[in-house]
Amino acid sequence: MPLVWKLDQLLKERKIKARWLSLQLGKHENNIYRLKNRTDVPQITHEMIEGLCDIIGCTPNDLMEYTPPTTNVQSVRSKSIFS
């Protein structure tokens, strides 16, 4: 999975409870738990990302991590578009 959602890790590092975060964001606690417990990046509005970053004190780069997929360069080069 190239993109990893790290909200749960950030909350643990900063000792922030989902309940407190939900009150600060004005969102239902269940929605925050859903966001917190994901590992894949959710469909999320930029307003929510801005709110999370403002309250947690982070950047969008802290919320997500990109790991490029590894590919075998030799196997990609050996494939022909004509075969």
N, C-alpha and C positions, 0 to 999 in steps of 0.2 A: 504494500500500500504506500504510494509515494507521499501522500499528505496525511499527517497525523494530528489529531485534535488534542491539545494538551491542557484543557481547562481544569480537569481534575488535579493534575500535577501542580498547576499554579496555585490552586486553592489550598492544597495541602502545604505547599512551601510557605505560603503567606498566612496559614492558619485562619482561613476565611471559611465560614460555614455557608452552605447553600441557602439556608433560611435568611441569613443576614443579607446575602447578595440579592436574593429575590425581593426583599424589602427595599433595598437601595435602587434596584432597577424598576420596581413597580410591576414586576412579573410574578405569575403564580409560581410557588415553590416547586411544583411538579415539573414545570417547564425548565427550571434551572437544573433540577436533578437529571432530566433527560439530556440536557446539554453537557452536564458534568460527566455523565457516565458513558459518553461516546468515545470511541477512538478514531472513527472516521470523521472527516470534517462535515458538519451539518450544513444544510441550507439555512443560511442565517443572513439577516439584513445588515447592511453596513451600520445602521443606527445601533443595532444590538452589539456589534463589535466595538463601536465607539464607546458605548455605555460600559461594556465589560472592561475595556482598556482604561477608561477614566476612573472607574471604581477600584479596580484591582491594582492599577498603577503599572500597566504593562503596555506592550505594543502588539499589533497584530502578529508580528513575527514570533512573539512569545506564546501566542495562542496556538499557532500552527507550526509544524515542522515539515519541511520538504526533503525527502530522500529520493534522489533520482534512481529510477530502476536500473539495475545492472543488465547489460546486454552483452552478448558474446559478439564482439566486433568481427571476428573471423567468419562466423556463420552469417552475419548480415552482408558482408562483402561477397561471400561466395554465392549468394542467391542472385539469379539472373531474372530480369523482368520478362525475358523471352522464353524461358523454359516452362 
